[in-house]
Amino acid sequence: MTGSDGKLRDVAAVFLRLGLTAFGGPAAHVALMENELVRRRKWLSHERFLDLLGAASLIPGPSSTELAIYLGYERAGWAGLLLGGTCFILPAALIVFALAWAYARFGALPALGGVLYGIKPVVIGVIVQALWGLAPKAVKSSPLLGFVGACACVASALGVEALAVLVGAGVLTMLARGVARERKGGAALMAPLLSSAAAGATAAAPVSLLGLFLTFAKLGAVVFGSGYVLLAFLRADLVDRLHWLTEPQLLDAVAVGQVTPGPVFTTATFIGYLVAGVPGAAVATVAIFLPGFLLVAATRPLVARVRRSATAGAFLDGVNVASLGLMAVVTVQLARAAIVDVPTLLIALVGTVALVRFKVNATWLIAGAAIVGAVVRGVR
């Protein structure tokens, strides 16, 4: 029991800290988890981390949160599965709850500009470090996988939807390895998910805690992709159909999810508070993340089986390298928004060197960058 208790304490400590400091969206979250759990703590290998990342990318819901749930199980079993996800979500949900209270009371969001001004550039360095370490493990010195990763980068840059890029990369890798007979099975497996996502936006719900729960549980079960994809589903249900929110309120809610640490899906906490106060915040938060826990629990045994199968393993190899391709494109997009002047360029460069060359803890770098950003903005 002592060893098990120690592992649970490890899971709680790591994911609570990540939940407080993981700014920058899913790509940054993945990079921070890789830095902390693969490089520093050696909980699992790069190869295993990539397999779990690929699995999290293929199921609906918040992919970085689902990765945290997978990683919690890797360290401490079923209790770790619950604890890892909960500890990653909870700090962000509490921060968003506080911002929702301030928004409802004062009609505006507290100023976060200076802190984010400093944090965003150093997050670029964190992602670059993760890509630097994971890319060789994903490509495996294979020209085929290198080509698939490059194609994924191009497709993502051209605006192809993330799920289509991942599935396409997996199928392409299978075909190139001579297992084309499995292609129909892979396509049939993904088709229900895609049709469910399309159908999900049509449901309407009454203004009640039960309606709130069902609406956000549906979103957690069918939404793939980034916070911007979530925005489209939220607008369809909450603004156009249910009229629970105005367009400006919805944009403010999504903005809070983007600029606070932890999962972007904590947007649900903000909306739940605006719609139904404290009970609404709790219900919406539980509802949008619950499907992720269930999907991870259901798919976790499949990851090892997939890796043992030559056919499914080829598909997962393609998904893994495509996941890094998507991360690379997101990094470029984030860098354009984060590096806006000389101070932010210096923060990004110093942060990257500190991470790659001197192995500085990313948490301390983020905290330091937040202080620097606030000071620079204050001076200006």
DRENDO-1510 file (C-alpha; in Angstrom, 1 decimal, always signed):
<recs>
REC; n; res; u; v; w
REC; 1; MET; +0.0; +0.0; +0.0 .
REC; 2; THR; +2.9; +2.4; +0.8 .
REC; 3; GLY; +4.2; +2.1; -2.8 .
REC; 4; SER; +0.7; +2.5; -4.2 .
REC; 5; ASP; +0.1; +5.5; -2.0 .
REC; 6; GLY; +3.4; +7.1; -3.0 .
REC; 7; LYS; +2.5; +6.7; -6.7 .
REC; 8; LEU; -0.9; +8.3; -6.1 .
REC; 9; ARG; +0.8; +11.2; -4.3 .
REC; 10; ASP; +3.1; +11.6; -7.3 .
REC; 11; VAL; +0.2; +11.7; -9.7 .
REC; 12; ALA; -1.7; +14.2; -7.6 .
REC; 13; ALA; +1.3; +16.5; -7.1 .
REC; 14; VAL; +2.4; +16.5; -10.8 .
REC; 15; PHE; -1.0; +17.1; -12.3 .
REC; 16; LEU; -2.1; +19.7; -9.8 .
REC; 17; ARG; +1.0; +21.6; -10.6 .
REC; 18; LEU; +0.5; +21.2; -14.4 .
REC; 19; GLY; -3.1; +22.2; -14.0 .
REC; 20; LEU; -1.9; +25.5; -12.4 .
REC; 21; THR; +0.9; +26.2; -14.9 .
REC; 22; ALA; +0.0; +24.5; -18.2 .
REC; 23; PHE; -0.7; +27.6; -20.3 .
REC; 24; GLY; -0.8; +27.6; -24.1 .
REC; 25; GLY; -3.4; +25.0; -25.1 .
REC; 26; PRO; -3.2; +21.3; -25.9 .
REC; 27; ALA; +0.1; +21.3; -27.7 .
REC; 28; ALA; +1.8; +23.1; -24.8 .
REC; 29; HIS; +0.1; +20.7; -22.3 .
REC; 30; VAL; +1.5; +17.7; -24.2 .
REC; 31; ALA; +4.9; +19.2; -24.2 .
REC; 32; LEU; +4.9; +19.9; -20.5 .
REC; 33; MET; +3.7; +16.4; -19.7 .
REC; 34; GLU; +6.5; +15.0; -21.9 .
REC; 35; ASN; +9.1; +17.2; -20.2 .
REC; 36; GLU; +7.9; +16.3; -16.7 .
REC; 37; LEU; +7.0; +12.6; -17.0 .
REC; 38; VAL; +9.3; +11.3; -19.7 .
REC; 39; ARG; +12.4; +13.4; -19.4 .
REC; 40; ARG; +12.5; +14.3; -15.7 .
REC; 41; ARG; +10.7; +11.5; -13.9 .
REC; 42; LYS; +11.1; +8.6; -16.3 .
REC; 43; TRP; +7.6; +7.3; -15.7 .
REC; 44; LEU; +7.4; +5.9; -19.2 .
REC; 45; SER; +9.4; +5.8; -22.4 .
REC; 46; HIS; +9.1; +8.2; -25.3 .
REC; 47; GLU; +7.6; +5.4; -27.4 .
REC; 48; ARG; +4.9; +4.6; -24.9 .
REC; 49; PHE; +4.1; +8.3; -24.4 .
REC; 50; LEU; +3.7; +8.6; -28.2 .
REC; 51; ASP; +1.3; +5.7; -28.3 .
REC; 52; LEU; -0.9; +7.2; -25.5 .
REC; 53; LEU; -0.8; +10.6; -27.3 .
REC; 54; GLY; -1.9; +8.9; -30.5 .
REC; 55; ALA; -4.8; +7.2; -28.7 .
REC; 56; ALA; -5.9; +10.4; -27.0 .
REC; 57; SER; -5.8; +12.2; -30.3 .
REC; 58; LEU; -8.2; +9.7; -31.9 .
REC; 59; ILE; -11.0; +9.8; -29.4 .
REC; 60; PRO; -13.4; +12.8; -29.0 .
REC; 61; GLY; -13.0; +15.2; -26.1 .
REC; 62; PRO; -10.1; +17.3; -24.7 .
REC; 63; SER; -7.0; +15.4; -26.0 .
REC; 64; SER; -4.5; +16.8; -23.4 .
REC; 65; THR; -6.8; +16.0; -20.5 .
REC; 66; GLU; -7.4; +12.5; -21.9 .
REC; 67; LEU; -3.6; +12.1; -22.1 .
REC; 68; ALA; -3.3; +13.1; -18.5 .
REC; 69; ILE; -5.9; +10.4; -17.7 .
REC; 70; TYR; -3.9; +7.8; -19.6 .
REC; 71; LEU; -0.7; +8.8; -17.9 .
REC; 72; GLY; -2.3; +8.7; -14.4 .
REC; 73; TYR; -3.3; +5.1; -15.1 .
REC; 74; GLU; +0.2; +4.3; -16.3 .
REC; 75; ARG; +1.6; +5.4; -13.0 .
REC; 76; ALA; -1.0; +4.3; -10.5 .
REC; 77; GLY; -3.7; +2.1; -12.1 .
REC; 78; TRP; -7.4; +2.9; -11.9 .
REC; 79; ALA; -7.1; +5.3; -8.9 .
REC; 80; GLY; -4.4; +7.1; -10.9 .
REC; 81; LEU; -6.7; +7.3; -13.9 .
REC; 82; LEU; -9.3; +9.2; -11.9 .
REC; 83; LEU; -6.7; +11.3; -9.9 .
REC; 84; GLY; -4.6; +12.3; -12.9 .
REC; 85; GLY; -7.5; +13.7; -14.9 .
REC; 86; THR; -9.2; +15.3; -11.9 .
REC; 87; CYS; -6.1; +17.0; -10.6 .
REC; 88; PHE; -5.3; +18.4; -14.1 .
REC; 89; ILE; -8.8; +19.8; -14.5 .
REC; 90; LEU; -9.5; +21.1; -11.0 .
REC; 91; PRO; -7.1; +24.0; -10.7 .
REC; 92; ALA; -8.2; +25.4; -14.1 .
REC; 93; ALA; -11.8; +24.9; -13.3 .
REC; 94; LEU; -11.4; +26.9; -10.0 .
REC; 95; ILE; -9.6; +29.7; -11.7 .
REC; 96; VAL; -12.2; +29.9; -14.4 .
REC; 97; PHE; -14.9; +29.8; -11.7 .
REC; 98; ALA; -13.3; +32.8; -10.0 .
REC; 99; LEU; -13.1; +34.7; -13.4 .
REC; 100; ALA; -16.8; +33.8; -14.1 .
REC; 101; TRP; -17.8; +35.3; -10.7 .
REC; 102; ALA; -15.8; +38.5; -11.4 .
REC; 103; TYR; -17.3; +38.7; -14.9 .
REC; 104; ALA; -20.9; +38.3; -13.6 .
REC; 105; ARG; -20.2; +40.8; -10.9 .
REC; 106; PHE; -18.3; +43.5; -12.8 .
REC; 107; GLY; -19.2; +42.8; -16.4 .
REC; 108; ALA; -15.6; +42.4; -17.5 .
REC; 109; LEU; -12.6; +40.1; -17.1 .
REC; 110; PRO; -9.7; +40.9; -14.8 .
REC; 111; ALA; -6.5; +42.0; -16.6 .
REC; 112; LEU; -4.3; +39.1; -17.5 .
REC; 113; GLY; -2.4; +40.8; -20.4 .
REC; 114; GLY; +1.0; +41.2; -18.8 .
REC; 115; VAL; +1.2; +37.7; -17.4 .
REC; 116; LEU; +0.2; +36.1; -20.7 .
REC; 117; TYR; +2.5; +38.5; -22.6 .
REC; 118; GLY; +5.4; +36.8; -20.8 .
REC; 119; ILE; +4.1; +33.2; -20.6 .
REC; 120; LYS; +3.2; +32.8; -24.3 .
REC; 121; PRO; +6.8; +33.1; -25.7 .
REC; 122; VAL; +8.3; +30.6; -23.2 .
REC; 123; VAL; +5.6; +28.1; -24.0 .
REC; 124; ILE; +6.9; +28.1; -27.6 .
REC; 125; GLY; +10.3; +26.9; -26.2 .
REC; 126; VAL; +8.5; +24.1; -24.2 .
REC; 127; ILE; +6.8; +22.8; -27.3 .
REC; 128; VAL; +10.0; +23.0; -29.4 .
REC; 129; GLN; +11.8; +20.9; -26.7 .
REC; 130; ALA; +9.1; +18.3; -26.8 .
REC; 131; LEU; +9.1; +18.1; -30.6 .
REC; 132; TRP; +12.9; +17.8; -30.6 .
REC; 133; GLY; +12.7; +14.8; -28.2 .
REC; 134; LEU; +9.7; +13.0; -29.6 .
REC; 135; ALA; +10.2; +13.4; -33.4 .
REC; 136; PRO; +13.1; +10.9; -33.7 .
REC; 137; LYS; +11.1; +8.3; -31.7 .
REC; 138; ALA; +8.0; +8.8; -33.9 .
REC; 139; VAL; +9.9; +8.8; -37.2 .
REC; 140; LYS; +12.1; +5.8; -36.2 .
REC; 141; SER; +14.6; +6.6; -39.0 .
REC; 142; SER; +11.9; +5.6; -41.5 .
REC; 143; PRO; +11.7; +7.7; -44.7 .
REC; 144; LEU; +8.0; +6.6; -44.9 .
REC; 145; LEU; +7.1; +8.0; -41.5 .
REC; 146; GLY; +9.1; +11.1; -42.2 .
REC; 147; PHE; +7.1; +11.6; -45.4 .
REC; 148; VAL; +3.8; +11.0; -43.6 .
REC; 149; GLY; +4.7; +13.5; -40.9 .
REC; 150; ALA; +5.6; +16.1; -43.6 .
REC; 151; CYS; +2.3; +15.5; -45.4 .
REC; 152; ALA; +0.5; +15.9; -42.1 .
REC; 153; CYS; +2.2; +19.3; -41.6 .
REC; 154; VAL; +1.2; +20.5; -45.0 .
REC; 155; ALA; -2.4; +19.2; -44.7 .
REC; 156; SER; -2.8; +20.9; -41.3 .
REC; 157; ALA; -1.3; +24.2; -42.6 .
REC; 158; LEU; -3.8; +24.1; -45.5 .
REC; 159; GLY; -6.7; +23.8; -43.0 .
REC; 160; VAL; -7.6; +20.1; -43.2 .
REC; 161; GLU; -9.5; +19.0; -40.1 .
REC; 162; ALA; -7.3; +17.4; -37.4 .
REC; 163; LEU; -9.1; +14.1; -37.2 .
REC; 164; ALA; -9.0; +13.7; -41.0 .
REC; 165; VAL; -5.2; +14.3; -40.9 .
REC; 166; LEU; -4.7; +11.7; -38.2 .
REC; 167; VAL; -6.8; +9.0; -39.8 .
REC; 168; GLY; -5.4; +9.7; -43.2 .
REC; 169; ALA; -1.9; +9.4; -41.9 .
REC; 170; GLY; -2.7; +6.1; -40.3 .
REC; 171; VAL; -4.3; +4.7; -43.4 .
REC; 172; LEU; -1.5; +5.9; -45.6 .
REC; 173; THR; +1.1; +4.1; -43.4 .
REC; 174; MET; -0.9; +0.9; -43.4 .
REC; 175; LEU; -1.2; +1.0; -47.2 .
REC; 176; ALA; +2.5; +1.6; -47.6 .
REC; 177; ARG; +3.3; -1.3; -45.4 .
REC; 178; GLY; +1.2; -3.7; -47.5 .
REC; 179; VAL; -1.8; -4.0; -45.2 .
REC; 180; ALA; -4.5; -2.4; -47.4 .
REC; 181; ARG; -7.0; -5.1; -46.6 .
REC; 182; GLU; -7.5; -3.5; -43.2 .
REC; 183; ARG; -8.4; -0.1; -44.6 .
REC; 184; LYS; -12.1; -0.7; -44.7 .
REC; 185; GLY; -12.1; -1.7; -41.1 .
REC; 186; GLY; -10.3; +1.5; -40.0 .
REC; 187; ALA; -12.7; +3.6; -42.1 .
REC; 188; ALA; -15.7; +1.8; -40.7 .
REC; 189; LEU; -14.5; +2.3; -37.1 .
REC; 190; MET; -14.1; +6.1; -37.6 .
REC; 191; ALA; -17.3; +6.7; -39.5 .
REC; 192; PRO; -19.7; +6.4; -36.6 .
REC; 193; LEU; -17.6; +8.9; -34.7 .
REC; 194; LEU; -17.7; +11.4; -37.5 .
REC; 195; SER; -21.4; +11.0; -38.0 .
REC; 196; SER; -22.0; +11.4; -34.3 .
REC; 197; ALA; -20.1; +14.7; -34.3 .
REC; 198; ALA; -22.2; +15.9; -37.1 .
REC; 199; ALA; -25.5; +14.9; -35.4 .
REC; 200; GLY; -24.5; +16.2; -32.0 .
REC; 201; ALA; -25.0; +19.9; -32.9 .
REC; 202; THR; -28.7; +19.4; -33.7 .
REC; 203; ALA; -29.8; +18.5; -30.1 .
REC; 204; ALA; -31.7; +21.1; -28.0 .
REC; 205; ALA; -32.0; +21.1; -24.2 .
REC; 206; PRO; -34.2; +22.8; -21.7 .
REC; 207; VAL; -32.8; +25.5; -19.3 .
REC; 208; SER; -32.3; +23.3; -16.3 .
REC; 209; LEU; -29.4; +21.5; -14.5 .
REC; 210; LEU; -30.4; +18.3; -16.3 .
REC; 211; GLY; -30.5; +20.1; -19.6 .
REC; 212; LEU; -27.1; +21.7; -18.9 .
REC; 213; PHE; -25.6; +18.3; -18.0 .
REC; 214; LEU; -26.9; +16.6; -21.2 .
REC; 215; THR; -25.8; +19.5; -23.4 .
REC; 216; PHE; -22.2; +19.5; -22.1 .
REC; 217; ALA; -22.0; +15.7; -21.8 .
REC; 218; LYS; -22.9; +15.6; -25.5 .
REC; 219; LEU; -20.2; +18.1; -26.4 .
REC; 220; GLY; -17.6; +16.1; -24.4 .
REC; 221; ALA; -18.6; +13.0; -26.2 .
REC; 222; VAL; -18.5; +14.3; -29.8 .
REC; 223; VAL; -16.2; +17.3; -30.2 .
REC; 224; PHE; -12.8; +16.7; -31.8 .
REC; 225; GLY; -10.1; +19.3; -32.2 .
REC; 226; SER; -9.3; +22.6; -30.6 .
REC; 227; GLY; -11.2; +25.2; -28.6 .
REC; 228; TYR; -12.2; +26.8; -31.9 .
REC; 229; VAL; -14.0; +23.6; -32.8 .
REC; 230; LEU; -15.7; +23.7; -29.4 .
REC; 231; LEU; -16.7; +27.3; -30.1 .
REC; 232; ALA; -18.6; +26.2; -33.2 .
REC; 233; PHE; -20.6; +23.6; -31.3 .
REC; 234; LEU; -21.2; +26.0; -28.3 .
REC; 235; ARG; -22.5; +28.7; -30.7 .
REC; 236; ALA; -24.9; +26.3; -32.4 .
REC; 237; ASP; -26.4; +25.0; -29.1 .
REC; 238; LEU; -26.1; +27.8; -26.6 .
REC; 239; VAL; -26.5; +30.9; -28.8 .
REC; 240; ASP; -28.5; +29.9; -31.8 .
REC; 241; ARG; -30.7; +27.2; -30.5 .
REC; 242; LEU; -31.1; +27.6; -26.7 .
REC; 243; HIS; -30.5; +31.3; -26.4 .
REC; 244; TRP; -28.7; +30.8; -23.1 .
REC; 245; LEU; -25.9; +33.2; -24.0 .
REC; 246; THR; -25.3; +36.2; -26.2 .
REC; 247; GLU; -22.5; +36.1; -28.9 .
REC; 248; PRO; -20.2; +38.4; -26.9 .
REC; 249; GLN; -20.7; +36.3; -23.7 .
REC; 250; LEU; -19.8; +33.1; -25.6 .
REC; 251; LEU; -16.6; +34.7; -27.1 .
REC; 252; ASP; -15.6; +35.9; -23.6 .
REC; 253; ALA; -16.2; +32.4; -22.2 .
REC; 254; VAL; -14.0; +30.8; -24.9 .
REC; 255; ALA; -11.3; +33.5; -24.4 .
REC; 256; VAL; -11.2; +32.6; -20.7 .
REC; 257; GLY; -10.7; +29.0; -21.6 .
REC; 258; GLN; -7.9; +29.9; -23.9 .
REC; 259; VAL; -5.9; +32.2; -21.6 .
REC; 260; THR; -6.1; +30.3; -18.3 .
REC; 261; PRO; -4.0; +27.2; -17.6 .
REC; 262; GLY; -5.2; +23.7; -18.0 .
REC; 263; PRO; -7.9; +22.4; -20.4 .
REC; 264; VAL; -9.6; +24.7; -22.8 .
REC; 265; PHE; -12.8; +22.8; -22.1 .
REC; 266; THR; -13.1; +24.6; -18.7 .
REC; 267; THR; -15.0; +27.1; -20.8 .
REC; 268; ALA; -17.9; +24.9; -19.7 .
REC; 269; THR; -17.3; +26.1; -16.1 .
REC; 270; PHE; -17.6; +29.7; -17.1 .
REC; 271; ILE; -20.7; +29.1; -19.1 .
REC; 272; GLY; -22.3; +27.0; -16.4 .
REC; 273; TYR; -21.8; +29.8; -13.9 .
REC; 274; LEU; -23.4; +32.4; -16.2 .
REC; 275; VAL; -26.4; +30.2; -16.9 .
REC; 276; ALA; -27.1; +28.7; -13.5 .
REC; 277; GLY; -24.6; +30.0; -10.9 .
REC; 278; VAL; -22.5; +27.7; -8.7 .
REC; 279; PRO; -24.5; +24.5; -9.4 .
REC; 280; GLY; -24.4; +25.2; -13.1 .
REC; 281; ALA; -20.6; +25.6; -13.0 .
REC; 282; ALA; -20.2; +22.3; -11.2 .
REC; 283; VAL; -22.7; +20.4; -13.5 .
REC; 284; ALA; -21.3; +21.8; -16.7 .
REC; 285; THR; -17.7; +21.0; -15.7 .
REC; 286; VAL; -18.5; +17.4; -14.7 .
REC; 287; ALA; -20.6; +16.8; -17.8 .
REC; 288; ILE; -18.0; +18.0; -20.4 .
REC; 289; PHE; -15.1; +16.0; -18.9 .
REC; 290; LEU; -17.0; +12.8; -17.9 .
REC; 291; PRO; -17.0; +11.3; -21.4 .
REC; 292; GLY; -13.2; +11.7; -21.6 .
REC; 293; PHE; -12.8; +9.5; -18.5 .
REC; 294; LEU; -15.1; +6.9; -19.8 .
REC; 295; LEU; -13.5; +6.8; -23.3 .
REC; 296; VAL; -10.0; +6.5; -21.8 .
REC; 297; ALA; -11.2; +3.7; -19.5 .
REC; 298; ALA; -12.8; +1.9; -22.4 .
REC; 299; THR; -9.9; +2.3; -24.9 .
REC; 300; ARG; -6.9; +1.9; -22.5 .
REC; 301; PRO; -6.7; -1.9; -23.0 .
REC; 302; LEU; -6.8; -1.5; -26.7 .
REC; 303; VAL; -3.5; +0.5; -26.9 .
REC; 304; ALA; -1.3; -2.5; -26.0 .
REC; 305; ARG; -3.3; -4.7; -28.4 .
REC; 306; VAL; -2.9; -2.2; -31.2 .
REC; 307; ARG; +0.8; -2.1; -30.7 .
REC; 308; ARG; +1.1; -5.9; -30.9 .
REC; 309; SER; -0.8; -6.1; -34.2 .
REC; 310; ALA; +1.3; -5.3; -37.3 .
REC; 311; THR; -1.6; -3.8; -39.1 .
REC; 312; ALA; -3.0; -1.7; -36.2 .
REC; 313; GLY; +0.6; -0.8; -35.2 .
REC; 314; ALA; +1.2; +0.6; -38.6 .
REC; 315; PHE; -1.9; +2.7; -38.3 .
REC; 316; LEU; -0.8; +4.0; -34.8 .
REC; 317; ASP; +2.7; +4.8; -36.2 .
REC; 318; GLY; +1.1; +7.0; -38.8 .
REC; 319; VAL; -1.1; +8.7; -36.2 .
REC; 320; ASN; +1.8; +9.3; -33.9 .
REC; 321; VAL; +3.9; +11.0; -36.5 .
REC; 322; ALA; +0.9; +13.0; -37.7 .
REC; 323; SER; +0.2; +14.1; -34.1 .
REC; 324; LEU; +3.7; +15.7; -34.0 .
REC; 325; GLY; +3.1; +17.3; -37.4 .
REC; 326; LEU; -0.1; +18.9; -36.0 .
REC; 327; MET; +1.9; +20.1; -33.0 .
REC; 328; ALA; +4.5; +21.6; -35.3 .
REC; 329; VAL; +1.9; +23.6; -37.2 .
REC; 330; VAL; +0.3; +24.8; -34.0 .
REC; 331; THR; +3.7; +25.9; -32.7 .
REC; 332; VAL; +4.2; +28.1; -35.8 .
REC; 333; GLN; +0.7; +29.6; -35.3 .
REC; 334; LEU; +1.3; +30.2; -31.6 .
REC; 335; ALA; +4.7; +31.7; -32.3 .
REC; 336; ARG; +3.2; +34.3; -34.6 .
REC; 337; ALA; +0.8; +35.4; -31.9 .
REC; 338; ALA; +3.3; +35.2; -29.0 .
REC; 339; ILE; +6.5; +36.7; -30.4 .
REC; 340; VAL; +5.3; +40.3; -31.2 .
REC; 341; ASP; +8.4; +42.4; -30.3 .
REC; 342; VAL; +12.0; +42.3; -29.0 .
REC; 343; PRO; +11.2; +41.4; -25.3 .
REC; 344; THR; +9.0; +38.4; -26.3 .
REC; 345; LEU; +11.6; +37.2; -28.8 .
REC; 346; LEU; +14.2; +37.3; -26.1 .
REC; 347; ILE; +11.9; +35.5; -23.7 .
REC; 348; ALA; +11.4; +32.8; -26.3 .
REC; 349; LEU; +15.1; +32.4; -27.1 .
REC; 350; VAL; +16.2; +32.4; -23.5 .
REC; 351; GLY; +13.5; +29.9; -22.5 .
REC; 352; THR; +14.3; +27.5; -25.4 .
REC; 353; VAL; +18.1; +27.5; -24.5 .
REC; 354; ALA; +17.3; +27.1; -20.8 .
REC; 355; LEU; +15.2; +24.1; -21.6 .
REC; 356; VAL; +17.2; +22.3; -24.2 .
REC; 357; ARG; +20.7; +23.2; -23.0 .
REC; 358; PHE; +20.4; +23.5; -19.3 .
REC; 359; LYS; +17.3; +21.3; -18.6 .
REC; 360; VAL; +15.7; +24.0; -16.5 .
REC; 361; ASN; +12.3; +23.0; -15.0 .
REC; 362; ALA; +9.6; +24.3; -17.3 .
REC; 363; THR; +7.4; +25.2; -14.3 .
REC; 364; TRP; +9.9; +27.7; -13.0 .
REC; 365; LEU; +10.5; +29.1; -16.5 .
REC; 366; ILE; +6.8; +29.8; -16.9 .
REC; 367; ALA; +6.6; +31.4; -13.5 .
REC; 368; GLY; +9.6; +33.6; -14.3 .
REC; 369; ALA; +8.3; +34.5; -17.7 .
REC; 370; ALA; +5.0; +35.6; -16.1 .
REC; 371; ILE; +6.8; +37.9; -13.7 .
REC; 372; VAL; +9.0; +39.4; -16.5 .
REC; 373; GLY; +5.9; +39.9; -18.7 .
REC; 374; ALA; +4.0; +41.7; -16.0 .
REC; 375; VAL; +7.0; +43.9; -15.3 .
REC; 376; VAL; +7.6; +44.8; -18.9 .
REC; 377; ARG; +3.9; +45.6; -19.4 .
REC; 378; GLY; +3.9; +47.6; -16.2 .
REC; 379; VAL; +6.9; +49.7; -17.3 .
REC; 380; ARG; +5.2; +50.4; -20.6 .
</recs>
